[in-house]
């Protein structure tokens, strides 16, 4: 049975594994542990029998602004409601009514299945663009 719970440092390796499967090299055990426990972050994991099968990181001021920094679900459980469950739990825990995000093209269908409006977005870099 999958349960959505707050991130703890013991989950860092599982979250890193999910990100590595997506080719997201900037998420290491150290960056996950730091980013998921930073001030202004609400971080959740979906666990199935102690295996991390999903994770979400929301950056927020707690009043108005909320930005989904990361949402990842293991390929073998996609389509089972885990991503939606993580999003629902973020709304529930923050009491906010909107979340902004950028999406990979392959994930657009998932986000379009949720109540939303589409707005243009940009990813800014300090130097030449590189892999995220």
C-alpha positions as CSV (number, residue, x, y, z in Angstrom):
1,X,0.0,0.0,0.0
2,X,1.4,3.4,-1.0
3,X,1.4,6.1,1.6
4,X,2.4,9.8,1.2
5,X,4.5,11.1,4.1
6,X,6.8,14.0,4.8
7,X,10.4,13.6,3.5
8,X,13.0,12.4,6.0
9,X,16.8,12.2,5.3
10,X,16.5,8.4,5.1
11,X,14.5,9.0,1.8
12,X,17.3,10.9,0.0
13,X,18.8,7.8,-1.6
14,X,15.4,6.7,-2.9
15,X,14.6,10.1,-4.3
16,X,18.0,10.3,-5.9
17,X,17.4,6.9,-7.6
18,X,14.1,8.1,-9.1
19,X,15.8,11.2,-10.4
20,X,18.7,9.3,-11.9
21,X,16.2,7.1,-13.7
22,X,15.0,10.3,-15.4
23,X,18.5,11.4,-16.3
24,X,18.4,14.3,-13.8
25,X,22.1,14.3,-12.7
26,X,21.9,17.4,-10.5
27,X,19.8,15.5,-7.9
28,X,22.4,13.6,-5.7
29,X,21.9,12.3,-2.2
30,X,23.5,15.5,-0.9
31,X,21.4,17.9,-3.1
32,X,18.2,16.0,-2.3
33,X,18.8,16.1,1.4
34,X,19.6,19.8,1.3
35,X,16.9,20.9,-1.1
36,X,14.1,18.8,0.5
37,X,14.8,20.1,4.0
38,X,15.5,23.8,3.1
39,X,13.4,26.6,4.7
40,X,10.2,27.3,2.8
41,X,10.1,23.8,1.3
42,X,7.3,21.2,1.7
43,X,8.7,17.9,0.6
44,X,6.8,14.6,0.4
45,X,7.6,11.1,-0.6
46,X,5.3,8.2,-1.7
47,X,6.4,5.0,-0.1
48,X,5.4,1.5,-1.0
49,X,6.7,-1.0,1.6
50,X,9.6,1.2,2.5
51,X,10.5,1.8,-1.2
52,X,10.3,5.4,-2.4
53,X,8.1,5.3,-5.5
54,X,7.4,9.1,-5.8
55,X,8.6,12.4,-4.5
56,X,7.5,16.1,-4.6
57,X,9.3,19.2,-3.6
58,X,7.3,22.5,-3.2
59,X,9.0,25.8,-2.6
60,X,6.6,28.3,-1.0
61,X,6.3,31.5,0.9
62,X,3.3,29.9,2.7
63,X,0.9,32.6,1.7
64,X,0.6,33.1,-2.0
65,X,3.5,31.7,-4.1
66,X,4.1,28.0,-4.5
67,X,6.5,26.5,-7.1
68,X,6.7,22.8,-7.8
69,X,10.4,22.2,-8.0
70,X,10.3,18.5,-8.4
71,X,7.6,15.8,-9.0
72,X,8.9,12.3,-9.9
73,X,7.2,8.9,-9.9
74,X,8.8,5.6,-10.6
75,X,8.0,4.4,-14.1
76,X,6.6,1.1,-13.0
77,X,3.8,2.8,-10.9
78,X,2.9,5.7,-13.2
79,X,-0.8,6.0,-13.9
80,X,-1.7,4.6,-10.5
81,X,-2.5,8.0,-8.9
82,X,0.7,8.6,-7.0
83,X,1.6,11.8,-8.8
84,X,-2.0,13.2,-8.3
85,X,-1.8,12.0,-4.6
86,X,1.4,13.9,-4.1
87,X,-0.1,17.1,-5.6
88,X,-3.3,16.7,-3.6
89,X,-1.3,16.3,-0.4
90,X,0.8,19.4,-1.2
91,X,-2.4,21.5,-1.5
92,X,-3.8,20.0,1.7
93,X,-0.7,20.6,3.7
94,X,-0.1,24.2,2.5
95,X,-3.7,25.4,2.3
96,X,-2.7,27.2,-0.9
97,X,-4.9,27.3,-4.0
98,X,-2.4,27.3,-6.8
99,X,1.0,25.8,-7.7
100,X,3.2,27.1,-10.5
101,X,5.6,24.7,-12.4
102,X,7.7,24.0,-15.4
103,X,7.2,20.6,-17.1
104,X,9.0,18.3,-19.4
105,X,7.1,17.8,-22.7
106,X,6.5,14.1,-21.8
107,X,4.7,15.2,-18.5
108,X,2.4,17.8,-20.0
109,X,-0.5,15.3,-20.4
110,X,-0.4,14.6,-16.7
111,X,-0.5,18.2,-15.7
112,X,-3.2,19.0,-18.3
113,X,-5.4,16.3,-16.6
114,X,-5.4,18.5,-13.4
115,X,-7.3,21.8,-13.0
116,X,-5.0,24.3,-14.6
117,X,-4.3,27.3,-16.7
118,X,-1.4,27.4,-19.2
119,X,1.1,30.3,-19.0
120,X,4.4,30.8,-20.7
121,X,7.4,29.9,-18.7
122,X,11.2,30.3,-18.8
123,X,14.2,28.7,-17.1
124,X,17.0,31.2,-16.6
125,X,20.6,30.3,-16.3
126,X,23.6,32.1,-14.8
127,X,25.6,31.2,-18.0
128,X,25.1,29.2,-21.1
129,X,22.1,26.8,-20.8
130,X,23.0,23.4,-19.7
131,X,21.2,20.2,-18.6
132,X,19.0,20.4,-15.5
